């Protein structure tokens, strides 16, 4: 599992995630975003693997075990002010 720190609000990955707030964009890219550890837990329990996880730096320790068990190949860590 690869952890990458994102420190800029203008990061291209973050811009892409923000665009997914639009229903048409989600449909076009065939992607969606959900927020919250409980939804990640349910998603993983249903047998899915997230493509990417974005997590605040202050939540990595709290949810580290869940993140690790998700099998997600890329985890992006953001400071609270970037999130």
C-alpha positions in Angstrom: 0.0 0.0 0.0 1.4 3.3 -1.0 0.7 6.4 1.1 1.2 9.8 -0.6 1.0 13.2 1.1 -1.0 15.8 -0.8 -0.3 19.4 0.4 -1.9 21.6 -2.2 -5.6 22.4 -2.8 -4.7 22.7 -6.5 -3.5 19.1 -6.7 -5.0 17.5 -9.9 -6.2 14.4 -8.0 -8.2 16.6 -5.6 -9.6 18.6 -8.5 -10.8 15.4 -10.1 -12.5 14.3 -6.8 -14.2 17.7 -6.5 -15.6 17.4 -10.0 -17.2 14.1 -9.0 -19.7 16.1 -7.0 -21.5 16.6 -10.3 -23.8 13.6 -11.2 -23.0 13.9 -14.9 -19.3 13.8 -14.2 -19.7 10.7 -12.0 -21.6 9.0 -14.8 -19.1 10.1 -17.4 -16.1 8.7 -15.4 -18.0 5.8 -14.0 -16.7 6.7 -10.5 -18.2 7.9 -7.3 -17.0 9.3 -4.0 -18.3 8.4 -0.5 -17.3 9.9 2.8 -16.8 8.3 6.1 -15.2 5.3 7.7 -18.4 3.4 8.2 -19.1 3.5 4.4 -15.6 2.3 3.6 -16.1 -0.5 6.1 -19.4 -1.5 4.4 -17.9 -1.2 0.9 -15.0 -3.5 1.8 -17.3 -5.9 3.6 -19.4 -6.2 0.4 -16.2 -7.4 -1.3 -15.1 -4.3 -3.1 -11.7 -2.7 -3.2 -11.5 1.1 -3.5 -9.4 2.6 -6.3 -8.1 5.4 -4.0 -8.6 6.5 -0.4 -8.2 10.1 0.7 -7.8 10.6 4.4 -7.0 13.5 6.7 -3.6 13.2 8.3 -5.2 13.2 11.8 -7.3 10.2 10.9 -4.6 7.9 9.6 -3.8 6.4 12.9 -7.4 6.0 14.0 -8.5 4.3 10.8 -5.2 2.7 9.8 -6.3 -0.9 10.3 -9.5 -0.3 8.2 -7.4 1.4 5.4 -4.9 -1.5 5.4 -7.7 -4.1 5.3 -9.3 -2.4 2.3 -6.6 -3.6 -0.1 -6.6 -0.1 -1.7 -3.4 0.4 -3.8 -3.2 4.1 -3.2 -3.9 6.2 -0.1 -3.6 10.0 -0.2 -3.1 11.8 3.1 -4.1 15.4 3.4 -3.6 18.0 6.1 -6.9 19.2 7.5 -6.5 22.7 5.8 -6.2 21.0 2.4 -9.1 18.7 3.0 
